[in-house]
Amino acid sequence: MAQQVRNKQVILRDYVSGFPKESDMIIIDSTITLKLPESSNDVLLKNLYLACDPYMRNLMNKTQGIPNPLSYTPQSVT
């Protein structure tokens, strides 16, 4: 059985310099469809809170000339 639910994403606009501010982020609301195959034993869970580990702070910086394979791309969810 498919169910449509509201999805909210908080995404960084660009690389952050200094401490992140509210203006460095954008909020995107969308609707997604949750669906599991009939024969599946999987379970869908709702995430109520998400914590950002302090280690993630280093990934928000743009590194000059040093490739960082763990870095993220601004305005991306991956």
Biopython code that builds the backbone (N, CA, C, O; Angstrom):
import numpy as np
from Bio.PDB.StructureBuilder import StructureBuilder

atoms = [
    (1, "MET", "N", (0.838, -1.175, 0.000)),
    (1, "MET", "CA", (0.000, 0.000, 0.000)),
    (1, "MET", "C", (0.890, 1.248, 0.000)),
    (1, "MET", "O", (1.764, 1.380, 0.857)),
    (2, "ALA", "N", (0.683, 2.137, -0.924)),
    (2, "ALA", "CA", (1.475, 3.358, -1.046)),
    (2, "ALA", "C", (0.840, 4.473, -0.221)),
    (2, "ALA", "O", (-0.383, 4.589, -0.139)),
    (3, "GLN", "N", (1.695, 5.285, 0.383)),
    (3, "GLN", "CA", (1.214, 6.405, 1.185)),
    (3, "GLN", "C", (2.050, 7.623, 0.855)),
    (3, "GLN", "O", (3.275, 7.542, 0.775)),
    (4, "GLN", "N", (1.385, 8.759, 0.663)),
    (4, "GLN", "CA", (2.113, 9.993, 0.397)),
    (4, "GLN", "C", (2.305, 10.750, 1.712)),
    (4, "GLN", "O", (1.371, 10.908, 2.498)),
    (5, "VAL", "N", (3.541, 11.214, 1.934)),
    (5, "VAL", "CA", (3.868, 11.941, 3.150)),
    (5, "VAL", "C", (4.665, 13.193, 2.809)),
    (5, "VAL", "O", (5.262, 13.296, 1.737)),
    (6, "ARG", "N", (4.663, 14.136, 3.736)),
    (6, "ARG", "CA", (5.412, 15.376, 3.557)),
    (6, "ARG", "C", (6.871, 15.123, 3.930)),
    (6, "ARG", "O", (7.161, 14.454, 4.921)),
    (7, "ASN", "N", (7.770, 15.657, 3.138)),
    (7, "ASN", "CA", (9.203, 15.504, 3.360)),
    (7, "ASN", "C", (9.825, 16.891, 3.453)),
    (7, "ASN", "O", (9.604, 17.738, 2.589)),
    (8, "LYS", "N", (10.608, 17.118, 4.513)),
    (8, "LYS", "CA", (11.267, 18.411, 4.694)),
    (8, "LYS", "C", (12.778, 18.185, 4.702)),
    (8, "LYS", "O", (13.278, 17.302, 5.399)),
    (9, "GLN", "N", (13.502, 18.995, 3.915)),
    (9, "GLN", "CA", (14.956, 18.894, 3.842)),
    (9, "GLN", "C", (15.575, 20.243, 4.202)),
    (9, "GLN", "O", (15.098, 21.288, 3.759)),
    (10, "VAL", "N", (16.631, 20.217, 5.000)),
    (10, "VAL", "CA", (17.413, 21.413, 5.301)),
    (10, "VAL", "C", (18.734, 21.241, 4.564)),
    (10, "VAL", "O", (19.494, 20.312, 4.838)),
    (11, "ILE", "N", (19.000, 22.143, 3.629)),
    (11, "ILE", "CA", (20.151, 22.011, 2.739)),
    (11, "ILE", "C", (21.010, 23.270, 2.823)),
    (11, "ILE", "O", (20.486, 24.384, 2.853)),
    (12, "LEU", "N", (22.323, 23.090, 2.861)),
    (12, "LEU", "CA", (23.240, 24.234, 2.864)),
    (12, "LEU", "C", (23.278, 24.864, 1.476)),
    (12, "LEU", "O", (23.381, 24.159, 0.472)),
    (13, "ARG", "N", (23.196, 26.189, 1.422)),
    (13, "ARG", "CA", (23.213, 26.918, 0.144)),
    (13, "ARG", "C", (24.570, 26.825, -0.547)),
    (13, "ARG", "O", (24.650, 26.643, -1.762)),
    (14, "ASP", "N", (25.636, 26.953, 0.243)),
    (14, "ASP", "CA", (26.990, 26.985, -0.299)),
    (14, "ASP", "C", (27.939, 26.525, 0.800)),
    (14, "ASP", "O", (27.505, 26.202, 1.906)),
    (15, "TYR", "N", (29.215, 26.497, 0.500)),
    (15, "TYR", "CA", (30.189, 26.166, 1.527)),
    (15, "TYR", "C", (30.116, 27.214, 2.631)),
    (15, "TYR", "O", (29.827, 28.381, 2.363)),
    (16, "VAL", "N", (30.373, 26.809, 3.856)),
    (16, "VAL", "CA", (30.215, 27.691, 5.006)),
    (16, "VAL", "C", (31.573, 28.212, 5.453)),
    (16, "VAL", "O", (32.555, 27.473, 5.520)),
    (17, "SER", "N", (31.600, 29.488, 5.753)),
    (17, "SER", "CA", (32.806, 30.113, 6.288)),
    (17, "SER", "C", (32.471, 30.566, 7.701)),
    (17, "SER", "O", (31.562, 31.374, 7.890)),
    (18, "GLY", "N", (33.192, 30.057, 8.699)),
    (18, "GLY", "CA", (32.852, 30.355, 10.094)),
    (18, "GLY", "C", (31.748, 29.427, 10.570)),
    (18, "GLY", "O", (31.588, 28.320, 10.055)),
    (19, "PHE", "N", (30.986, 29.886, 11.556)),
    (19, "PHE", "CA", (29.885, 29.081, 12.065)),
    (19, "PHE", "C", (28.689, 29.152, 11.113)),
    (19, "PHE", "O", (28.392, 30.226, 10.590)),
    (20, "PRO", "N", (27.993, 28.030, 10.874)),
    (20, "PRO", "CA", (26.808, 28.069, 10.007)),
    (20, "PRO", "C", (25.725, 28.963, 10.613)),
    (20, "PRO", "O", (25.512, 28.961, 11.826)),
    (21, "LYS", "N", (25.050, 29.721, 9.758)),
    (21, "LYS", "CA", (23.954, 30.590, 10.170)),
    (21, "LYS", "C", (22.676, 30.121, 9.470)),
    (21, "LYS", "O", (22.724, 29.360, 8.504)),
    (22, "GLU", "N", (21.564, 30.578, 9.966)),
    (22, "GLU", "CA", (20.285, 30.222, 9.356)),
    (22, "GLU", "C", (20.246, 30.653, 7.892)),
    (22, "GLU", "O", (19.658, 29.961, 7.061)),
    (23, "SER", "N", (20.864, 31.783, 7.569)),
    (23, "SER", "CA", (20.871, 32.284, 6.194)),
    (23, "SER", "C", (21.717, 31.407, 5.260)),
    (23, "SER", "O", (21.611, 31.536, 4.041)),
    (24, "ASP", "N", (22.558, 30.516, 5.813)),
    (24, "ASP", "CA", (23.360, 29.600, 5.003)),
    (24, "ASP", "C", (22.547, 28.389, 4.538)),
    (24, "ASP", "O", (23.034, 27.577, 3.751)),
    (25, "MET", "N", (21.309, 28.271, 5.026)),
    (25, "MET", "CA", (20.513, 27.076, 4.756)),
    (25, "MET", "C", (19.207, 27.416, 4.053)),
    (25, "MET", "O", (18.682, 28.521, 4.182)),
    (26, "ILE", "N", (18.702, 26.457, 3.317)),
    (26, "ILE", "CA", (17.377, 26.583, 2.714)),
    (26, "ILE", "C", (16.552, 25.372, 3.138)),
    (26, "ILE", "O", (17.089, 24.286, 3.357)),
    (27, "ILE", "N", (15.244, 25.571, 3.250)),
    (27, "ILE", "CA", (14.337, 24.486, 3.603)),
    (27, "ILE", "C", (13.483, 24.173, 2.386)),
    (27, "ILE", "O", (12.864, 25.060, 1.798)),
    (28, "ILE", "N", (13.460, 22.901, 2.021)),
    (28, "ILE", "CA", (12.681, 22.452, 0.871)),
    (28, "ILE", "C", (11.613, 21.479, 1.362)),
    (28, "ILE", "O", (11.924, 20.466, 1.988)),
    (29, "ASP", "N", (10.351, 21.799, 1.072)),
    (29, "ASP", "CA", (9.236, 20.905, 1.392)),
    (29, "ASP", "C", (8.809, 20.195, 0.123)),
    (29, "ASP", "O", (8.701, 20.813, -0.936)),
    (30, "SER", "N", (8.568, 18.906, 0.227)),
    (30, "SER", "CA", (8.098, 18.141, -0.922)),
    (30, "SER", "C", (7.206, 17.006, -0.433)),
    (30, "SER", "O", (7.054, 16.804, 0.771)),
    (31, "THR", "N", (6.634, 16.288, -1.344)),
    (31, "THR", "CA", (5.811, 15.129, -1.026)),
    (31, "THR", "C", (6.470, 13.911, -1.645)),
    (31, "THR", "O", (6.860, 13.934, -2.813)),
    (32, "ILE", "N", (6.595, 12.847, -0.865)),
    (32, "ILE", "CA", (7.169, 11.607, -1.380)),
    (32, "ILE", "C", (6.178, 10.471, -1.159)),
    (32, "ILE", "O", (5.309, 10.552, -0.291)),
    (33, "THR", "N", (6.316, 9.427, -1.940)),
    (33, "THR", "CA", (5.463, 8.256, -1.815)),
    (33, "THR", "C", (6.234, 7.140, -1.137)),
    (33, "THR", "O", (7.320, 6.755, -1.572)),
    (34, "LEU", "N", (5.654, 6.629, -0.064)),
    (34, "LEU", "CA", (6.244, 5.497, 0.647)),
    (34, "LEU", "C", (5.553, 4.230, 0.178)),
    (34, "LEU", "O", (4.331, 4.113, 0.266)),
    (35, "LYS", "N", (6.329, 3.290, -0.315)),
    (35, "LYS", "CA", (5.743, 2.062, -0.829)),
    (35, "LYS", "C", (6.722, 0.917, -0.624)),
    (35, "LYS", "O", (7.902, 1.025, -0.955)),
    (36, "LEU", "N", (6.225, -0.163, -0.082)),
    (36, "LEU", "CA", (7.002, -1.387, 0.068)),
    (36, "LEU", "C", (6.343, -2.490, -0.745)),
    (36, "LEU", "O", (5.118, -2.512, -0.865)),
    (37, "PRO", "N", (7.126, -3.408, -1.309)),
    (37, "PRO", "CA", (6.527, -4.538, -2.026)),
    (37, "PRO", "C", (5.648, -5.365, -1.076)),
    (37, "PRO", "O", (5.947, -5.487, 0.112)),
    (38, "GLU", "N", (4.579, -5.921, -1.610)),
    (38, "GLU", "CA", (3.638, -6.714, -0.813)),
    (38, "GLU", "C", (4.325, -7.835, -0.037)),
    (38, "GLU", "O", (3.984, -8.076, 1.121)),
    (39, "SER", "N", (5.274, -8.517, -0.646)),
    (39, "SER", "CA", (5.914, -9.665, -0.004)),
    (39, "SER", "C", (7.092, -9.276, 0.893)),
    (39, "SER", "O", (7.803, -10.149, 1.391)),
    (40, "SER", "N", (7.302, -7.993, 1.100)),
    (40, "SER", "CA", (8.455, -7.516, 1.860)),
    (40, "SER", "C", (8.210, -7.616, 3.365)),
    (40, "SER", "O", (7.088, -7.443, 3.840)),
    (41, "ASN", "N", (9.280, -7.898, 4.099)),
    (41, "ASN", "CA", (9.241, -7.867, 5.559)),
    (41, "ASN", "C", (9.902, -6.595, 6.091)),
    (41, "ASN", "O", (10.171, -6.492, 7.288)),
    (42, "ASP", "N", (10.165, -5.632, 5.215)),
    (42, "ASP", "CA", (10.809, -4.380, 5.609)),
    (42, "ASP", "C", (9.857, -3.531, 6.445)),
    (42, "ASP", "O", (8.643, -3.740, 6.441)),
    (43, "VAL", "N", (10.438, -2.569, 7.162)),
    (43, "VAL", "CA", (9.673, -1.666, 8.009)),
    (43, "VAL", "C", (10.077, -0.237, 7.666)),
    (43, "VAL", "O", (11.265, 0.049, 7.518)),
    (44, "LEU", "N", (9.114, 0.655, 7.539)),
    (44, "LEU", "CA", (9.394, 2.073, 7.327)),
    (44, "LEU", "C", (9.380, 2.778, 8.677)),
    (44, "LEU", "O", (8.483, 2.557, 9.491)),
    (45, "LEU", "N", (10.381, 3.628, 8.911)),
    (45, "LEU", "CA", (10.477, 4.370, 10.158)),
    (45, "LEU", "C", (10.439, 5.863, 9.882)),
    (45, "LEU", "O", (10.897, 6.329, 8.839)),
    (46, "LYS", "N", (9.891, 6.599, 10.823)),
    (46, "LYS", "CA", (9.866, 8.051, 10.715)),
    (46, "LYS", "C", (10.986, 8.612, 11.573)),
    (46, "LYS", "O", (11.101, 8.275, 12.751)),
    (47, "ASN", "N", (11.816, 9.473, 10.982)),
    (47, "ASN", "CA", (12.912, 10.107, 11.700)),
    (47, "ASN", "C", (12.388, 11.398, 12.319)),
    (47, "ASN", "O", (11.933, 12.292, 11.605)),
    (48, "LEU", "N", (12.451, 11.496, 13.643)),
    (48, "LEU", "CA", (11.957, 12.685, 14.331)),
    (48, "LEU", "C", (13.039, 13.743, 14.514)),
    (48, "LEU", "O", (12.759, 14.937, 14.417)),
    (49, "TYR", "N", (14.261, 13.321, 14.776)),
    (49, "TYR", "CA", (15.367, 14.246, 15.006)),
    (49, "TYR", "C", (16.603, 13.754, 14.275)),
    (49, "TYR", "O", (16.814, 12.552, 14.113)),
    (50, "LEU", "N", (17.415, 14.706, 13.838)),
    (50, "LEU", "CA", (18.665, 14.374, 13.169)),
    (50, "LEU", "C", (19.763, 15.231, 13.780)),
    (50, "LEU", "O", (19.656, 16.457, 13.818)),
    (51, "ALA", "N", (20.809, 14.590, 14.253)),
    (51, "ALA", "CA", (21.926, 15.316, 14.848)),
    (51, "ALA", "C", (23.057, 15.420, 13.828)),
    (51, "ALA", "O", (23.256, 14.525, 13.007)),
    (52, "CYS", "N", (23.781, 16.511, 13.897)),
    (52, "CYS", "CA", (24.935, 16.711, 13.029)),
    (52, "CYS", "C", (26.192, 16.589, 13.878)),
    (52, "CYS", "O", (26.426, 17.397, 14.776)),
    (53, "ASP", "N", (26.978, 15.598, 13.594)),
    (53, "ASP", "CA", (28.209, 15.351, 14.343)),
    (53, "ASP", "C", (29.184, 16.506, 14.097)),
    (53, "ASP", "O", (29.251, 17.010, 12.976)),
    (54, "PRO", "N", (29.944, 16.939, 15.116)),
    (54, "PRO", "CA", (30.915, 18.024, 14.919)),
    (54, "PRO", "C", (31.915, 17.744, 13.799)),
    (54, "PRO", "O", (32.444, 18.677, 13.196)),
    (55, "TYR", "N", (32.175, 16.480, 13.518)),
    (55, "TYR", "CA", (33.074, 16.130, 12.410)),
    (55, "TYR", "C", (32.553, 16.680, 11.084)),
    (55, "TYR", "O", (33.338, 17.022, 10.200)),
    (56, "MET", "N", (31.240, 16.764, 10.947)),
    (56, "MET", "CA", (30.644, 17.240, 9.698)),
    (56, "MET", "C", (31.038, 18.687, 9.410)),
    (56, "MET", "O", (31.008, 19.114, 8.256)),
    (57, "ARG", "N", (31.404, 19.443, 10.439)),
    (57, "ARG", "CA", (31.791, 20.842, 10.261)),
    (57, "ARG", "C", (32.943, 20.964, 9.282)),
    (57, "ARG", "O", (32.963, 21.887, 8.467)),
    (58, "ASN", "N", (33.904, 20.050, 9.345)),
    (58, "ASN", "CA", (35.046, 20.088, 8.425)),
    (58, "ASN", "C", (34.627, 19.874, 6.978)),
    (58, "ASN", "O", (35.289, 20.371, 6.067)),
    (59, "LEU", "N", (33.554, 19.152, 6.752)),
    (59, "LEU", "CA", (33.110, 18.891, 5.386)),
    (59, "LEU", "C", (32.391, 20.087, 4.780)),
    (59, "LEU", "O", (32.195, 20.131, 3.566)),
    (60, "MET", "N", (31.990, 21.064, 5.602)),
    (60, "MET", "CA", (31.290, 22.249, 5.102)),
    (60, "MET", "C", (32.251, 23.265, 4.501)),
    (60, "MET", "O", (31.825, 24.169, 3.782)),
    (61, "ASN", "N", (33.535, 23.129, 4.785)),
    (61, "ASN", "CA", (34.531, 24.066, 4.265)),
    (61, "ASN", "C", (34.941, 23.678, 2.855)),
    (61, "ASN", "O", (35.006, 22.497, 2.515)),
    (62, "LYS", "N", (35.212, 24.674, 2.049)),
    (62, "LYS", "CA", (35.733, 24.409, 0.708)),
    (62, "LYS", "C", (37.247, 24.317, 0.818)),
    (62, "LYS", "O", (37.906, 25.271, 1.231)),
    (63, "THR", "N", (37.798, 23.159, 0.445)),
    (63, "THR", "CA", (39.244, 22.979, 0.523)),
    (63, "THR", "C", (39.875, 23.463, -0.778)),
    (63, "THR", "O", (39.389, 23.141, -1.862)),
    (64, "GLN", "N", (40.946, 24.228, -0.673)),
    (64, "GLN", "CA", (41.620, 24.785, -1.841)),
    (64, "GLN", "C", (42.721, 23.843, -2.311)),
    (64, "GLN", "O", (43.737, 23.691, -1.633)),
    (65, "GLY", "N", (42.531, 23.215, -3.454)),
    (65, "GLY", "CA", (43.560, 22.392, -4.064)),
    (65, "GLY", "C", (43.739, 21.020, -3.437)),
    (65, "GLY", "O", (44.541, 20.224, -3.925)),
    (66, "ILE", "N", (43.021, 20.727, -2.381)),
    (66, "ILE", "CA", (43.143, 19.415, -1.737)),
    (66, "ILE", "C", (41.826, 18.672, -1.921)),
    (66, "ILE", "O", (40.828, 19.038, -1.300)),
    (67, "PRO", "N", (41.800, 17.641, -2.756)),
    (67, "PRO", "CA", (40.550, 16.920, -2.951)),
    (67, "PRO", "C", (40.123, 16.213, -1.662)),
    (67, "PRO", "O", (40.934, 15.553, -1.011)),
    (68, "ASN", "N", (38.881, 16.351, -1.309)),
    (68, "ASN", "CA", (38.331, 15.700, -0.121)),
    (68, "ASN", "C", (37.208, 14.772, -0.586)),
    (68, "ASN", "O", (36.118, 15.246, -0.905)),
    (69, "PRO", "N", (37.449, 13.473, -0.631)),
    (69, "PRO", "CA", (36.429, 12.550, -1.147)),
    (69, "PRO", "C", (35.201, 12.486, -0.269)),
    (69, "PRO", "O", (34.158, 12.005, -0.713)),
    (70, "LEU", "N", (35.291, 12.964, 0.984)),
    (70, "LEU", "CA", (34.150, 12.928, 1.885)),
    (70, "LEU", "C", (33.365, 14.235, 1.868)),
    (70, "LEU", "O", (32.335, 14.337, 2.534)),
    (71, "SER", "N", (33.828, 15.233, 1.124)),
    (71, "SER", "CA", (33.168, 16.513, 1.079)),
    (71, "SER", "C", (31.813, 16.406, 0.387)),
    (71, "SER", "O", (31.543, 15.442, -0.329)),
    (72, "TYR", "N", (30.984, 17.384, 0.605)),
    (72, "TYR", "CA", (29.661, 17.390, -0.013)),
    (72, "TYR", "C", (29.607, 18.449, -1.093)),
    (72, "TYR", "O", (30.504, 19.285, -1.203)),
    (73, "THR", "N", (28.557, 18.411, -1.883)),
    (73, "THR", "CA", (28.311, 19.417, -2.902)),
    (73, "THR", "C", (27.181, 20.306, -2.400)),
    (73, "THR", "O", (26.115, 19.795, -2.055)),
    (74, "PRO", "N", (27.384, 21.630, -2.350)),
    (74, "PRO", "CA", (26.322, 22.522, -1.884)),
    (74, "PRO", "C", (25.027, 22.319, -2.678)),
    (74, "PRO", "O", (25.056, 22.000, -3.866)),
    (75, "GLN", "N", (23.903, 22.510, -2.003)),
    (75, "GLN", "CA", (22.558, 22.355, -2.543)),
    (75, "GLN", "C", (22.301, 20.942, -3.026)),
    (75, "GLN", "O", (21.534, 20.731, -3.966)),
    (76, "SER", "N", (22.937, 19.976, -2.389)),
    (76, "SER", "CA", (22.765, 18.574, -2.720)),
    (76, "SER", "C", (22.386, 17.818, -1.461)),
    (76, "SER", "O", (22.777, 18.214, -0.363)),
    (77, "VAL", "N", (21.635, 16.745, -1.599)),
    (77, "VAL", "CA", (21.254, 15.949, -0.441)),
    (77, "VAL", "C", (22.176, 14.759, -0.261)),
    (77, "VAL", "O", (21.999, 13.979, 0.675)),
    (78, "THR", "N", (23.155, 14.605, -1.135)),
    (78, "THR", "CA", (24.082, 13.484, -1.009)),
    (78, "THR", "C", (25.440, 13.955, -0.578)),
    (78, "THR", "O", (26.353, 13.144, -0.420)),
]
sb = StructureBuilder()
sb.init_structure("model")
sb.init_model(0)
sb.init_chain("A")
sb.init_seg("    ")
for serial, (resi, resn, name, xyz) in enumerate(atoms, 1):
    if name == "N":
        sb.init_residue(resn, " ", resi, " ")
    sb.init_atom(name, np.array(xyz, "f"), 0.0, 1.0, " ", f" {name:<3s}", serial, name[0])
structure = sb.get_structure()
